[in-house]
Amino acid sequence: FLICVAIRANYPLYIRSVPTQGELKFHYTVHTSLDVVEEKISGVGKALADQRELYLGLLYPTEDYKVYGYVTNSKVKFVIVVDSSNTSLRDNEIRSMFRKLHNSFTDVMCNPFYNPGDPIQSKAFDSIVSTMMVQAC
Amino acid sequence: MEDGRMRVKCNFSGDQKFLENGRCVSKLESMGFRVGQGLIERFTKDTPRFKDELDVMKFICKDFWTSVFKKQIDNLRTNHQGIYVLQDNKFRLLTHLSAGKQYLEHAPKFLAFTCGLVRGALSNLGVKSIVTAEVSVMPACKFQVMIQKM
């Protein structure tokens, strides 16, 4: 399974999972992963080069799943939760997933009918995420 | 008597015009705000993360200004306590208006949108601010950014 979340100012704008049941238990995981994201971007004891990257990499592995993070310059956080058994997903594939998410999110932001802070209801965004998740699973 | 009545009429429409102007200027500013938010999302998509507030302001002065106005800000000054003054000596929206003091009173209309643009861009980068503009001799103008501590 696979879950994608977009978060702005600590509340989610978009949550999507494959399969669609059992989303609730991942809310907790995503919430705790936000703490890790905060820690990483505040750069406690990290080399300067790492701080400037948008992709945060593996946030923390638990026994059941792996959590990856990405923060945009506009402080929007993307989190992807992947099943630990899914070992076929490599780092650069996760990176490209985040890139696609960021690109679609930028399009949503530029839509004059979208109000920043509202939940994302764009069909285009949905279809990009669907294709991406189907490819990954 | 007639003169008196006419004078009252004129005053009223003068105030109305003043109010309308004020409403239009703030509407323009808020439109600029929303556009600034979207633009900054697109412009910072591939840039590395900003180090600090000064880094953000430099980005606005160089990359952002170049993408929108095809030139950079000519001078950036700061008091290092949250106030920045961005000086553009040949502001693109004023160059065709006049080259001196003529039409100075009309300048605010053309600056409102840009003030909103800067405020929106900064807001999406996590910086809350108040942006105002002043013109003394066209086409040069100064944008003053006051950072609000959240």
Interface residues (C-beta under 8 A of the other chain):
Chain A: I41 Q51 R52 E53 L54 V71 T72 N73 S74 K75 H102 N103 F105 T106 M109 C110 N111 P112 P116
Chain B: R34 Q37 G38 L39 I40 E41 R42 T44 K45 T47 P48 R49 F50 K51 N124 L125 G126
